[in-house]
Amino acid sequence: MVPEYVPPTYPVLKFIAAQGMNISIALSLGCGVAGLLIAYALQLWFLVPAVIVGAAILMGLLASYVELVRVIVDTMVPR
């Protein structure tokens, strides 16, 4: 008896393609707010611009990762 071929489904890739942008926005905002709270708590005001720039860079990196996953899902994953 030969087992029947079942194509892989890749649920994590599909989840990232569907919800990735929302997750990347939430992570960037969360890291930005946490950094601002830490800067406020320690009274290190010079960290505020660095935290804002860091959160923006994080958002850009995560958004590019989500776009790469969407390209992979569109071109390589069977439907």
HELIX and SHEET records of a PDB file:
HELIX    1   1 PRO A   11  LEU A   42  1                                  32    
HELIX    2   2 LEU A   47  MET A   76  1                                  30    
END                                                                             
